[in-house]
C-alpha cells in the first residue's frame, strides 16, 4: 500500500511517517516503478507499535531498540541461549516500563477527574446560590 493508505490506517500524518522513516524506525518494504513508498501490513504493525510508544514518552532510541529486539526474536535466526535470554530480559524491562507508565497515567487521570468534579461542584454551588434579585423601585 502507498503512504496515504498507511496514514489513513494508522492515524499518523504523512509527515510523521516520513519522519519515522528518516530516523530509521520504519523502512518501506518496496518502491513502486514511479518511486513511491510501498508498505506491507507488517510495516503498518510496526508503525502502530511506534504510535503506542509515543504517548508513553519512549525516546526514539528506545523505540528503535525495542523494534530491533522484536525483529531479532521474530527473524527465525538461530540465537544462542544467552542472546535469547538477554533479548527477552530487555523486552521484559520494556514491558515493566510500559506498566509503570500506564500506572502513572492512571494516577494523573484520576487527579484530573477529581479536579473536574471539584470544578463542577463549585459551579453547581454558585449557580444554585444565585437568586434572582427583585427589581426595586427608586
N, C-alpha and C positions, 0 to 999 in steps of 0.2 A: 504494500500500500504506500501511497505517497504521503508526504509530511502533513498535508492538510487533513487527511483522514486520521492520521495518528493524533494530531492535535485535537480533533473532534472526539476521538475515542478516549483520550487521556484527560481532556480538560486543560491541557497545557497550551500555551501560546506557541506559535511558530518560532518566535524569537527565543523562548525558553528552551525549546527542543534543540535549536541550533546552538545555543549556549552550552547545553549539556553535551552536545557533540564536540564542541570546541574544547571543553575541559576534560574530555575523554570518558565521560560516563556512559555514553551511548555511541555506537558506530552504526550507521545504516548498513544493512546487510548487503545492499547492492545499489547500483546506479542504473537508471534507465538509459536507453540509447541517447536521449537528449540531456543526460547528466543529472536528472532529478534523483533525489534521495529516495530509496525504496526500503521499506521496513517490513519486518515479519511480526507475527503475533508475539514471538519471543522478545523482540525489541520493544514492543508495546508493554509487555510484562515488566521488562527492565525499567522502563520509564515510570511505570506505576510504583515500583519499589522506591525509586528516587523521589517521586512525588509524596510518598508516605513518610519518607525520612525527613523531608524538608521542614515540615512544621514541628518536628521533634528536635530541631536545631542540630542535626548532624552536620558536620563540616563536609565539604566536597571530598576531602581526603578520606574521611570515614566512609562516605558513600562509595567511593572508588574501591576502598579496601573491602567492604562488605560484598560488593558486586564481584570482586576478584575471587573472594573466598567461595561464594556460591558457584561461580563459573568453574573454579578448580574442582570443587566437590562433585559437580554435575557433569564434568567433562568426560567421565569414563576412563580417564587416565589412571593407571595404576599408581597408587600412593603408598608410601611407606607407612607403617603403623604410626610412627612418631609424627609424620607430617599430617596424617589424617586427624590424629588426636589434637595437634596444635591448631589446625583449622577449625575443628569442632569446638575447641575451647574458646577460640576467638569469637566464633559465631555465638556461643553461649554468652559471652561477655556483651555482645551487641544486644542479644535478647534481653539480658538483665537491664541494660541501659534503657531499652525501649520501655520495659515495665516501670522503671524508676521515673522516666519522663512522663509516662501516662499517669502515674500516681500524682506527680507534681501538677500536671494539667487538671486532674480531677479536683485537687485541693484548690487550685486557682479558680476553677469554675464554681466550686461551692462558695468561695468568698464572693465572687461576682454575683451569684444568685442571691446570697444574703444581702448584699448591698442593694440590689434591685428591689428585693422585697421590702427593705427598710425605706427606700425612697417611695415606693408605692404606699406604704403605711403612712408616711409623713404627708404625702399628697392627699390621701383619703381623709386624714385627720384635718388638714387645712380646708379641704372642700366641705367637710361636714360642719366645721365651726363657722364657716362664713354664712351669716344670716343676712337676709336682705334687710336693708335699713328702710324704715318707714320714712316717707317723704315728710319733711317738717315744713310748716308754713311760716314764712317770715313776715 
